[in-house]
Amino acid sequence: MVKRYPMITIVDIDVANEEYSVVIPKEAKSYTVKMRGNHEFKLAYKTGQVTESTGNFITIPSGSAESEDELGNENDITLYVACEKGNEKFEVKIWR
């Protein structure tokens, strides 16, 4: 698979432990997400999950990134994220 057309999106995380979202377009082949300031964050694929302590999310440790490869979606994917710290940047790199 040849990856082309990288796109970088930055989401401002202004408030700690609040839900923010970013859309991964259906044309995406892969994506990588991380916090610029190396803080722990929660990631979910359904709204309302990252702000609940018992929500259906994964915790990405401080300094780590999350990636998905070989995507072949019929629809866009929305990622929902919350960070333990406010005034943070959520970095998203998408390969088309």
Secondary structure, 3 states (H helix, E strand, C coil): CCCCCCEEEEEEECCCCCCEEEEECCCCCEEEEEECCCCCEEEECCCCCCCCCCCCCEEECCCCEEEECCCCCCCCEEEEEEECCCCEEEEEEEEC
